[in-house]
Amino acid sequence: MNTASMVRSARDAAQQLLFESDPAAMPGQVQLLNPTNGQELAIGQQVDMAWSAAAGAQGYLAGYLTAQTGIDEDAGVYFDFTDAAATNLPVPASALLEGAGEFSVYAMAGDTDILEAEEISESFLIVGAGDRAEVNIAEAPGLQATAGLQIARSYRQTIEGITFTVREYNPQQIQAPGTVYIQIKMPKNHLTVAFIKAFDMEGREYYSWSHKRVYKSKSKRYCHNIAVTPGTTIVIGEKTCDIEAANYSY
């Protein structure tokens, strides 16, 4: 079907009506930009998925699936539904397994609210177009060590009426070029706000992220992979969030 084609029903091979709903417009084709088909990835490192925006998409279902069978319940599968403005999804290293795997992204429209619901209790119609890449994940070359970030100081700060718990991490710990991996969980049924900033040894801000969720019915995790150099300072501020990981790999 072409972009913006209206879809409202589904039929089987015998043209028997299976389902009918309010009409939904078919979104445009989405293209997976990272990773690419046939790419070799390193185990133990987060993969920052990226894709092109698709016209008419109400959101994107993106993630990773291993080709292995008998996978551990905590690894081998990772999917999340993003909003229409998103064109990236960090897939945490903890979800990846060594060997063949597939990354995919689908631009979706229709009853997409069901993808964020904790329970499915009604019929729904979703239309979409997708793209995928088959990859191989192998041992990471040159990954020497990983350590938890050391907190230099922690304090409370009120910004625009919201009081954050702020943690500044020790820049003296960052003595070699590497990567800082941060994973933040925003629980359901709360006002949750968080921000992350990174400053180089001269005090110049070179990385910034912030997000707010207001009484959502589902918890959500946000993962960040930040390149660091000697003397980098990482600052995390949060309200009602869990910092599940703050690690330095070098």
Backbone as CSV, one residue per row, in Angstrom:
resi,resn,N_x,N_y,N_z,CA_x,CA_y,CA_z,C_x,C_y,C_z
1,MET,0.837,-1.201,0.000,0.000,0.000,0.000,0.871,1.250,0.000
2,ASN,0.344,2.325,-0.519,1.080,3.585,-0.556,0.897,4.361,0.739
3,THR,1.841,5.279,0.990,1.716,6.179,2.134,0.371,6.888,2.110
4,ALA,-0.263,6.987,3.263,-1.550,7.661,3.452,-2.739,6.858,2.933
5,SER,-2.516,5.666,2.394,-3.649,4.803,2.034,-4.448,4.485,3.300
6,MET,-5.761,4.502,3.198,-6.597,4.272,4.360,-6.904,2.780,4.507
7,VAL,-6.689,2.279,5.713,-6.948,0.872,6.016,-7.934,0.807,7.177
8,ARG,-8.964,-0.024,7.048,-9.932,-0.128,8.144,-10.364,-1.561,8.433
9,SER,-9.932,-2.525,7.621,-10.365,-3.894,7.855,-9.289,-4.878,7.415
10,ALA,-9.440,-6.119,7.863,-8.535,-7.200,7.478,-9.355,-8.405,7.068
11,ARG,-8.895,-9.106,6.004,-9.599,-10.281,5.504,-8.621,-11.439,5.349
12,ASP,-9.146,-12.675,5.418,-8.302,-13.842,5.225,-8.175,-14.154,3.739
13,ALA,-7.511,-15.302,3.420,-7.272,-15.642,2.022,-8.568,-15.851,1.240
14,ALA,-9.629,-16.222,1.942,-10.929,-16.418,1.304,-11.766,-15.145,1.293
15,GLN,-11.135,-14.015,1.674,-11.792,-12.711,1.703,-12.899,-12.619,2.743
16,GLN,-12.826,-13.479,3.754,-13.755,-13.361,4.872,-13.272,-12.247,5.802
17,LEU,-14.180,-11.404,6.240,-13.816,-10.277,7.103,-13.364,-10.788,8.466
18,LEU,-12.146,-10.430,8.851,-11.600,-10.821,10.145,-11.749,-9.726,11.178
19,PHE,-11.625,-8.477,10.742,-11.595,-7.373,11.694,-11.912,-6.074,10.984
20,GLU,-12.639,-5.185,11.661,-12.951,-3.877,11.103,-12.855,-2.840,12.208
21,SER,-12.252,-1.699,11.884,-12.027,-0.664,12.885,-12.165,0.700,12.227
22,ASP,-11.946,1.747,13.031,-11.872,3.073,12.443,-10.707,3.112,11.462
23,PRO,-10.821,3.851,10.361,-9.751,3.844,9.353,-8.438,4.398,9.905
24,ALA,-7.332,3.811,9.442,-5.994,4.267,9.819,-5.204,4.512,8.544
25,ALA,-4.407,5.582,8.534,-3.625,5.924,7.357,-2.266,5.225,7.407
26,MET,-1.914,4.539,6.323,-0.631,3.853,6.248,0.514,4.869,6.278
27,PRO,1.486,4.711,7.229,2.605,5.653,7.276,3.591,5.393,6.142
28,GLY,4.535,6.308,5.967,5.576,6.131,4.956,6.579,5.071,5.372
29,GLN,7.449,4.723,4.443,8.471,3.722,4.712,9.550,4.294,5.623
30,VAL,9.963,3.515,6.612,11.028,3.904,7.507,12.293,3.174,7.087
31,GLN,13.466,3.803,7.271,14.740,3.166,6.931,15.620,3.081,8.166
32,LEU,16.088,1.885,8.479,17.016,1.687,9.589,18.398,2.164,9.154
33,LEU,18.955,3.138,9.885,20.241,3.732,9.534,21.396,3.133,10.328
34,ASN,21.115,2.731,11.569,22.136,2.116,12.414,21.471,1.115,13.351
35,PRO,21.965,-0.132,13.403,23.090,-0.683,12.641,22.686,-0.995,11.209
36,THR,23.673,-1.370,10.404,23.423,-1.699,9.008,23.482,-3.206,8.801
37,ASN,22.873,-3.650,7.723,22.813,-5.079,7.439,24.220,-5.654,7.268
38,GLY,24.491,-6.753,7.973,25.784,-7.394,7.895,26.855,-6.817,8.792
39,GLN,26.500,-5.841,9.619,27.494,-5.181,10.474,27.965,-6.108,11.595
40,GLU,29.247,-5.982,11.955,29.818,-6.692,13.100,29.775,-5.766,14.313
41,LEU,29.131,-6.208,15.384,29.013,-5.406,16.598,29.770,-6.065,17.737
42,ALA,30.157,-5.262,18.729,30.937,-5.763,19.860,30.029,-6.087,21.037
43,ILE,30.192,-7.278,21.593,29.427,-7.655,22.770,29.843,-6.766,23.946
44,GLY,28.920,-6.474,24.843,29.233,-5.656,26.010,29.123,-4.173,25.780
45,GLN,28.639,-3.760,24.612,28.491,-2.336,24.326,27.064,-2.046,23.875
46,GLN,26.542,-0.928,24.335,25.205,-0.492,23.927,25.182,-0.214,22.429
47,VAL,24.056,-0.471,21.790,23.865,-0.155,20.374,22.846,0.970,20.279
48,ASP,23.238,2.064,19.663,22.346,3.203,19.491,21.640,3.076,18.145
49,MET,20.438,2.512,18.164,19.659,2.389,16.932,19.264,3.770,16.422
50,ALA,19.217,3.922,15.096,18.783,5.182,14.483,18.050,4.862,13.190
51,TRP,17.045,5.674,12.873,16.273,5.438,11.656,15.760,6.758,11.102
52,SER,15.312,6.717,9.847,14.754,7.906,9.208,13.313,8.116,9.651
53,ALA,12.879,9.366,9.672,11.485,9.662,10.007,10.575,9.198,8.874
54,ALA,9.396,8.698,9.234,8.424,8.228,8.246,7.189,9.114,8.292
55,ALA,6.748,9.572,7.148,5.579,10.445,7.075,4.357,9.741,7.651
56,GLY,3.635,10.438,8.514,2.388,9.909,9.050,2.534,8.909,10.174
57,ALA,3.752,8.648,10.631,3.941,7.679,11.719,3.464,8.273,13.042
58,GLN,2.725,7.486,13.815,2.315,7.891,15.160,3.318,7.422,16.210
59,GLY,4.244,6.573,15.793,5.266,6.068,16.690,6.046,4.971,15.991
60,TYR,7.073,4.478,16.681,7.942,3.455,16.098,8.141,2.318,17.108
61,LEU,8.004,1.097,16.643,8.345,-0.068,17.441,9.715,-0.549,16.974
62,ALA,10.708,-0.443,17.852,12.085,-0.732,17.466,12.729,-1.628,18.499
63,GLY,13.735,-2.402,18.063,14.439,-3.226,19.026,15.272,-4.321,18.400
64,TYR,15.618,-5.283,19.238,16.591,-6.326,18.903,16.038,-7.702,19.270
65,LEU,16.349,-8.694,18.426,15.949,-10.075,18.686,17.101,-10.985,18.284
66,THR,17.514,-11.867,19.196,18.581,-12.799,18.864,18.065,-13.908,17.961
67,ALA,18.962,-14.492,17.193,18.594,-15.626,16.355,18.690,-16.930,17.117
68,GLN,19.196,-16.896,18.361,19.377,-18.112,19.147,18.041,-18.592,19.718
69,THR,18.007,-19.871,20.021,16.842,-20.445,20.689,17.192,-20.715,22.141
70,GLY,16.170,-20.847,22.971,16.396,-21.126,24.382,17.094,-19.986,25.097
71,ILE,16.718,-18.743,24.764,17.399,-17.582,25.317,16.995,-17.330,26.759
72,ASP,17.881,-16.666,27.485,17.599,-16.232,28.848,16.515,-15.166,28.814
73,GLU,15.629,-15.165,29.793,14.504,-14.224,29.789,14.939,-12.768,29.936
74,ASP,16.160,-12.538,30.451,16.633,-11.170,30.638,17.527,-10.700,29.507
75,ALA,17.735,-11.498,28.481,18.584,-11.103,27.371,18.081,-11.749,26.094
76,GLY,18.501,-11.183,24.975,18.134,-11.745,23.689,16.946,-11.086,23.026
77,VAL,16.153,-10.340,23.771,14.995,-9.632,23.216,14.890,-8.263,23.886
78,TYR,14.771,-7.206,23.091,14.573,-5.871,23.649,13.806,-5.041,22.627
79,PHE,12.573,-4.633,22.980,11.761,-3.789,22.102,11.131,-2.665,22.922
80,ASP,10.935,-1.539,22.259,10.249,-0.424,22.909,9.486,0.352,21.850
81,PHE,8.382,0.965,22.268,7.578,1.804,21.378,7.865,3.263,21.708
82,THR,8.367,3.998,20.732,8.726,5.398,20.933,7.629,6.310,20.376
83,ASP,7.706,7.583,20.698,6.735,8.520,20.138,7.133,8.911,18.714
84,ALA,6.272,9.673,18.050,6.472,9.986,16.642,7.683,10.875,16.395
85,ALA,8.122,11.611,17.418,9.257,12.518,17.231,10.598,11.802,17.331
86,ALA,10.612,10.577,17.842,11.867,9.861,18.076,12.385,9.224,16.799
87,THR,13.689,9.264,16.612,14.331,8.549,15.511,15.538,7.766,16.025
88,ASN,15.512,7.424,17.315,16.602,6.615,17.865,16.107,5.846,19.090
89,LEU,16.820,4.759,19.393,16.535,3.948,20.571,17.831,3.308,21.040
90,PRO,18.294,3.593,22.261,19.469,2.895,22.782,19.078,1.483,23.242
91,VAL,19.759,0.481,22.730,19.546,-0.900,23.156,20.676,-1.254,24.122
92,PRO,20.365,-1.523,25.391,21.428,-1.732,26.389,22.245,-2.982,26.122
93,ALA,23.503,-2.927,26.534,24.406,-4.059,26.338,23.885,-5.321,27.020
94,SER,23.157,-5.149,28.132,22.659,-6.310,28.888,21.655,-7.134,28.096
95,ALA,21.068,-6.563,27.035,20.082,-7.284,26.234,20.716,-8.091,25.107
96,LEU,21.981,-7.820,24.779,22.605,-8.398,23.598,23.289,-9.730,23.918
97,LEU,23.187,-10.661,22.986,23.844,-11.952,23.113,24.826,-12.144,21.963
98,GLU,25.902,-12.848,22.249,26.896,-13.110,21.217,26.287,-13.998,20.136
99,GLY,26.602,-13.659,18.875,26.095,-14.447,17.756,25.195,-13.623,16.850
100,ALA,24.443,-14.320,16.005,23.575,-13.651,15.040,22.378,-13.001,15.734
101,GLY,21.965,-11.871,15.214,20.804,-11.170,15.758,20.191,-10.269,14.708
102,GLU,19.060,-9.678,15.036,18.356,-8.807,14.103,17.854,-7.560,14.827
103,PHE,18.122,-6.402,14.252,17.549,-5.142,14.710,16.466,-4.736,13.716
104,SER,15.360,-4.218,14.216,14.262,-3.830,13.328,13.554,-2.593,13.864
105,VAL,12.898,-1.889,12.941,12.089,-0.729,13.314,10.862,-0.705,12.419
106,TYR,9.692,-0.404,13.013,8.438,-0.341,12.277,7.765,0.998,12.556
107,ALA,7.457,1.728,11.489,6.652,2.943,11.609,5.194,2.515,11.691
108,MET,4.459,3.034,12.701,3.111,2.533,12.950,2.089,3.656,13.064
109,ALA,0.881,3.321,12.710,-0.253,4.238,12.851,-1.487,3.407,13.151
110,GLY,-2.532,4.083,13.631,-3.770,3.387,14.010,-3.945,3.406,15.509
111,ASP,-4.339,2.279,16.072,-4.583,2.184,17.516,-3.278,1.901,18.258
112,THR,-2.309,2.790,18.090,-0.974,2.551,18.663,-0.948,2.698,20.176
113,ASP,-1.970,3.283,20.783,-2.005,3.392,22.244,-1.925,2.021,22.908
114,ILE,-2.370,0.999,22.195,-2.387,-0.339,22.773,-0.970,-0.840,23.056
115,LEU,0.013,-0.305,22.343,1.394,-0.748,22.514,1.995,-0.270,23.826
116,GLU,1.383,0.724,24.461,1.864,1.214,25.746,0.967,0.774,26.893
117,ALA,-0.069,-0.005,26.581,-0.997,-0.455,27.619,-0.431,-1.679,28.325
118,GLU,-0.716,-1.788,29.617,-0.262,-2.945,30.378,-1.153,-4.154,30.137
119,GLU,-2.402,-3.935,29.796,-3.321,-5.023,29.500,-4.071,-4.706,28.218
120,ILE,-4.237,-5.721,27.370,-4.986,-5.557,26.126,-6.375,-6.136,26.337
121,SER,-7.396,-5.282,26.279,-8.746,-5.737,26.601,-9.747,-5.411,25.503
122,GLU,-9.251,-4.951,24.338,-10.174,-4.605,23.274,-9.503,-4.834,21.936
123,SER,-10.312,-4.879,20.872,-9.775,-5.045,19.534,-9.049,-3.778,19.100
124,PHE,-8.108,-3.954,18.201,-7.351,-2.798,17.730,-6.835,-3.064,16.325
125,LEU,-6.507,-2.005,15.614,-5.961,-2.097,14.262,-4.727,-1.209,14.177
126,ILE,-3.608,-1.808,13.798,-2.358,-1.065,13.608,-1.833,-1.380,12.216
127,VAL,-1.423,-0.337,11.491,-0.809,-0.514,10.171,0.593,0.066,10.225
128,GLY,1.475,-0.449,9.375,2.844,0.059,9.431,3.737,-0.495,8.352
129,ALA,4.949,0.032,8.326,5.980,-0.403,7.392,7.288,-0.478,8.151
130,GLY,8.122,-1.471,7.824,9.327,-1.673,8.622,10.586,-1.893,7.805
131,ASP,11.696,-1.904,8.540,13.000,-2.186,7.965,13.811,-2.945,9.016
132,ARG,14.794,-3.725,8.586,15.563,-4.520,9.539,16.987,-4.713,9.051
133,ALA,17.847,-5.133,9.972,19.240,-5.414,9.649,19.684,-6.643,10.422
134,GLU,20.299,-7.591,9.727,20.873,-8.770,10.373,22.329,-8.465,10.713
135,VAL,22.729,-8.752,11.947,24.071,-8.411,12.414,24.697,-9.619,13.098
136,ASN,25.992,-9.508,13.352,26.689,-10.509,14.156,27.365,-9.798,15.321
137,ILE,27.178,-10.337,16.525,27.736,-9.732,17.734,28.851,-10.636,18.251
138,ALA,30.047,-10.056,18.428,31.218,-10.841,18.815,31.923,-10.178,19.980
139,GLU,32.991,-10.815,20.469,33.765,-10.276,21.575,34.255,-8.871,21.257
140,ALA,34.203,-7.997,22.266,34.593,-6.593,22.078,36.110,-6.462,22.136
141,PRO,36.752,-5.992,21.049,38.201,-5.791,21.100,38.548,-4.544,21.888
142,GLY,39.575,-4.648,22.719,40.107,-3.463,23.390,39.327,-3.007,24.600
143,LEU,38.254,-3.709,25.010,37.517,-3.309,26.203,38.261,-3.830,27.432
144,GLN,38.899,-2.949,28.191,39.824,-3.362,29.242,39.146,-3.497,30.603
145,ALA,38.343,-2.538,30.977,37.776,-2.563,32.327,36.523,-1.703,32.390
146,THR,35.667,-2.042,33.373,34.463,-1.259,33.639,34.361,-1.051,35.146
147,ALA,34.045,0.184,35.548,33.902,0.508,36.970,32.707,1.418,37.159
148,GLY,32.074,1.313,38.335,30.984,2.220,38.663,31.493,3.636,38.851
149,LEU,30.736,4.606,38.378,31.142,6.003,38.552,31.150,6.373,40.038
150,GLN,32.162,7.114,40.437,32.301,7.549,41.823,31.629,8.911,42.015
151,ILE,30.742,9.008,43.024,30.050,10.270,43.293,30.985,11.212,44.055
152,ALA,31.166,12.413,43.507,31.982,13.427,44.181,31.144,14.202,45.189
153,ARG,29.924,14.540,44.820,29.018,15.204,45.757,27.583,15.019,45.307
154,SER,26.659,15.070,46.266,25.237,14.911,46.007,24.491,15.996,46.770
155,TYR,23.489,16.593,46.128,22.763,17.691,46.763,21.377,17.827,46.134
156,ARG,20.535,18.650,46.733,19.190,18.938,46.219,19.215,20.285,45.528
157,GLN,18.502,20.383,44.404,18.444,21.640,43.663,17.049,21.791,43.064
158,THR,16.459,22.984,43.218,15.135,23.255,42.668,15.278,24.034,41.367
159,ILE,14.723,23.476,40.287,14.771,24.094,38.964,13.356,24.172,38.424
160,GLU,12.897,25.391,38.138,11.546,25.618,37.609,10.492,24.917,38.456
161,GLY,10.637,25.013,39.779,9.650,24.497,40.711,9.758,23.016,41.002
162,ILE,10.710,22.316,40.382,10.886,20.878,40.613,12.187,20.668,41.375
163,THR,12.128,19.933,42.487,13.310,19.676,43.299,13.957,18.358,42.866
164,PHE,15.200,18.458,42.425,15.956,17.314,41.939,16.975,16.857,42.982
165,THR,17.268,15.576,42.975,18.470,15.070,43.609,19.558,15.061,42.540
166,VAL,20.643,15.786,42.791,21.703,15.949,41.795,22.956,15.231,42.282
167,ARG,23.555,14.451,41.386,24.804,13.752,41.683,25.871,14.212,40.692
168,GLU,26.975,14.718,41.215,28.124,15.055,40.394,29.181,13.972,40.589
169,TYR,29.678,13.424,39.479,30.616,12.312,39.562,32.061,12.798,39.434
170,ASN,32.958,12.065,40.036,34.350,12.467,40.207,35.103,12.516,38.874
171,PRO,35.504,13.697,38.399,36.227,13.781,37.121,37.610,13.157,37.191
172,GLN,38.189,13.028,38.399,39.518,12.427,38.521,39.501,10.927,38.231
173,GLN,38.302,10.325,38.298,38.200,8.911,37.971,38.394,8.672,36.476
174,ILE,38.027,9.658,35.651,38.113,9.521,34.194,39.528,9.902,33.769
175,GLN,40.413,8.920,33.672,41.812,9.179,33.363,42.226,8.663,31.990
176,ALA,41.292,8.073,31.259,41.582,7.583,29.912,40.314,7.737,29.067
177,PRO,40.466,7.914,27.751,39.276,7.967,26.892,38.455,6.692,27.030
178,GLY,37.164,6.841,27.036,36.297,5.682,27.197,34.842,6.045,27.012
179,THR,33.980,5.284,27.663,32.539,5.455,27.519,31.872,5.368,28.884
180,VAL,30.929,6.269,29.129,30.083,6.191,30.316,28.704,5.712,29.884
181,TYR,28.253,4.649,30.530,26.927,4.088,30.253,26.010,4.397,31.432
182,ILE,24.877,5.029,31.149,23.910,5.404,32.188,22.548,4.816,31.825
183,GLN,21.902,4.187,32.797,20.558,3.653,32.606,19.656,4.187,33.702
184,ILE,18.593,4.880,33.306,17.659,5.496,34.245,16.273,4.883,34.040
185,LYS,15.634,4.498,35.133,14.268,3.978,35.077,13.314,5.027,35.636
186,MET,12.275,5.345,34.854,11.220,6.241,35.304,9.995,5.395,35.644
187,PRO,9.662,5.259,36.947,8.558,4.385,37.349,7.202,4.902,36.875
188,LYS,6.251,3.999,36.832,4.887,4.356,36.438,4.177,5.091,37.586
189,ASN,3.109,5.798,37.231,2.207,6.448,38.186,2.893,7.483,39.065
190,HIS,3.914,8.177,38.532,4.593,9.246,39.244,4.914,10.387,38.276
191,LEU,5.153,11.566,38.849,5.802,12.630,38.091,7.294,12.335,38.150
192,THR,7.900,12.010,37.026,9.318,11.665,36.985,10.029,12.596,36.010
193,VAL,11.162,13.128,36.449,11.958,14.041,35.628,13.424,13.695,35.830
194,ALA,14.207,13.783,34.766,15.635,13.517,34.892,16.405,14.330,33.862
195,PHE,17.671,14.617,34.188,18.557,15.232,33.200,19.964,14.686,33.382
196,ILE,20.719,14.703,32.292,22.121,14.283,32.287,22.920,15.339,31.544
197,LYS,24.061,15.696,32.098,24.971,16.641,31.439,26.395,16.104,31.539
198,ALA,27.202,16.399,30.527,28.620,16.035,30.548,29.436,17.278,30.214
199,PHE,30.506,17.490,31.000,31.380,18.646,30.818,32.814,18.159,30.614
200,ASP,33.530,18.773,29.663,34.927,18.395,29.479,35.781,19.022,30.577
201,MET,37.082,18.757,30.560,37.952,19.194,31.649,38.076,20.715,31.729
202,GLU,37.662,21.420,30.668,37.647,22.885,30.681,36.313,23.442,31.160
203,GLY,35.380,22.571,31.515,34.079,23.009,32.002,33.064,23.284,30.921
204,ARG,33.367,22.904,29.678,32.435,23.136,28.570,31.440,21.982,28.466
205,GLU,30.164,22.313,28.444,29.127,21.288,28.306,29.108,20.769,26.875
206,TYR,29.198,19.445,26.699,29.172,18.890,25.346,28.090,17.823,25.173
207,TYR,27.395,17.461,26.258,26.311,16.492,26.151,25.200,16.909,27.110
208,SER,23.953,16.858,26.632,22.823,17.227,27.481,21.588,16.433,27.068
209,TRP,20.866,15.929,28.065,19.616,15.199,27.837,18.690,15.476,29.008
210,SER,17.391,15.615,28.737,16.407,15.755,29.803,15.083,15.162,29.345
211,HIS,14.280,14.703,30.314,13.003,14.099,29.968,12.073,14.155,31.175
212,LYS,10.764,14.282,30.885,9.738,14.288,31.932,8.627,13.321,31.536
213,ARG,8.139,12.550,32.503,6.969,11.698,32.312,5.985,11.996,33.444
214,VAL,4.723,12.177,33.101,3.710,12.588,34.072,2.680,11.478,34.235
215,TYR,2.789,10.731,35.340,1.816,9.720,35.725,1.463,8.767,34.578
216,LYS,2.492,8.232,33.935,2.273,7.243,32.882,1.918,5.894,33.516
217,SER,1.197,5.057,32.753,0.740,3.767,33.284,1.785,2.667,33.153
218,LYS,2.941,2.990,32.576,3.971,1.985,32.356,5.345,2.584,32.655
219,SER,6.181,1.838,33.358,7.555,2.284,33.604,8.344,2.272,32.293
220,LYS,9.421,3.077,32.271,10.239,3.119,31.061,11.688,3.368,31.432
221,ARG,12.601,2.710,30.701,14.036,2.880,30.913,14.637,3.707,29.787
222,TYR,15.631,4.525,30.143,16.361,5.330,29.176,17.851,5.042,29.344
223,CYS,18.515,4.720,28.234,19.920,4.325,28.273,20.754,5.319,27.466
224,HIS,21.930,5.616,27.981,22.807,6.610,27.348,24.229,6.085,27.299
225,ASN,24.888,6.331,26.190,26.268,5.954,25.980,27.025,7.246,25.668
226,ILE,27.865,7.715,26.580,28.508,9.017,26.435,30.014,8.828,26.315
227,ALA,30.598,9.319,25.229,32.053,9.272,25.072,32.684,10.274,26.038
228,VAL,33.743,9.837,26.740,34.396,10.699,27.722,35.908,10.715,27.478
229,THR,36.536,11.802,27.929,37.976,11.969,27.868,38.460,12.325,29.271
230,PRO,39.783,12.257,29.533,40.278,12.554,30.885,39.735,13.871,31.434
231,GLY,39.232,13.807,32.685,38.716,14.997,33.350,37.262,15.298,33.106
232,THR,36.552,14.433,32.391,35.124,14.657,32.136,34.333,14.599,33.442
233,THR,33.369,15.518,33.584,32.454,15.514,34.722,31.054,15.151,34.236
234,ILE,30.466,14.139,34.846,29.093,13.728,34.542,28.189,14.198,35.678
235,VAL,27.057,14.809,35.319,26.082,15.283,36.298,24.726,14.658,35.971
236,ILE,24.107,14.032,36.962,22.771,13.448,36.791,21.838,14.062,37.823
237,GLY,20.711,14.587,37.370,19.669,15.078,38.262,18.394,14.283,38.044
238,GLU,17.718,13.933,39.137,16.490,13.141,38.967,15.490,13.433,40.065
239,LYS,14.208,13.270,39.703,13.110,13.313,40.672,12.299,12.035,40.489
240,THR,12.235,11.243,41.527,11.463,9.992,41.555,11.910,9.024,40.460
241,CYS,13.211,8.955,40.213,13.748,8.035,39.222,14.762,7.098,39.885
242,ASP,15.051,5.992,39.225,16.067,5.056,39.685,17.245,5.085,38.717
243,ILE,18.432,5.368,39.230,19.641,5.275,38.406,20.132,3.834,38.513
244,GLU,19.817,3.036,37.523,20.096,1.612,37.580,21.534,1.277,37.191
245,ALA,22.175,2.168,36.437,23.573,1.955,36.076,24.231,3.297,35.794
246,ALA,25.475,3.441,36.257,26.320,4.591,35.933,27.752,4.051,35.928
247,ASN,28.196,3.572,34.761,29.462,2.845,34.662,30.410,3.534,33.691
248,TYR,31.694,3.406,33.977,32.762,3.942,33.130,33.565,2.786,32.569
249,SER,33.618,2.672,31.227,34.412,1.632,30.565,35.550,2.286,29.809
250,TYR,36.752,1.703,29.909,37.933,2.314,29.290,38.910,1.243,28.838
